[in-house]
């Protein structure tokens, strides 16, 4: 029996009006469902609406048509059930790493001792337990992205929405962050919707890969990866990985 969708994108369309008065159709009737505890990845050509769709799922933008549903409830705005991790994380520079991670729970009125325990837990999860007292200016880009993930997790969201969070990192750091993400989200039991332009990353991370058409974005095809998580990095050197990459790459190239 198929589990009910954790996150449902149902016939979502989005049109923008430019300053010149032109109308841009970013998304056109896109629909798919993300299962509980699934790590689903969206790929597609530049400008196909990947990030716009993620912002709609976060409740930051209202679609022109269609709806987003979480656990059977229609999304009408941002909510604590969804946590957003952007590509370029901008921390509060005047707060320590621990202060940044505690920020969300503090706004929710979580007592100080409980906030500290939450921050310590998630900083340990992302490998930053020794940097709780550091300030953002003292951290590398990869470490800042770890802070962003810990901060999102500390709010205890049921769904993580991740918009090319590793895109600006060097290859080695990116690989380390991918492995960490698989371990952390598996341990925390999160459902994840992850946007990337990197096909290797999509296949390594994803349970399923949603391939979008060029603008206006529609769902072209869903590719099942079919390899249990967490996956060893060696998976990327297997014939199975190579075959999946060729398939997804061919789908994306048809839209270029």
Protein Blocks (a to p, Z undefined) as FASTA:
>chain_A
ZZddfbdcehiacddddfkopacdfbghiacdddehiacdddddehilmmmmmmmmnopa
ccfbdcddeehiacfbdcfkbccddfbdcddfkbcfklmmmmmmmmnopafklmmmmmmm
mmmmnopmmmmmpcfklpcfklmmmmmmmmmmmnopabdcdehkllmpcfklmmmmmmmm
mmmmmmnopacddddfbfklmmmmpmbdcdddddddddfbdcdekpacdddfklmmgfkl
mmmmmmmmmmmmmmZZ
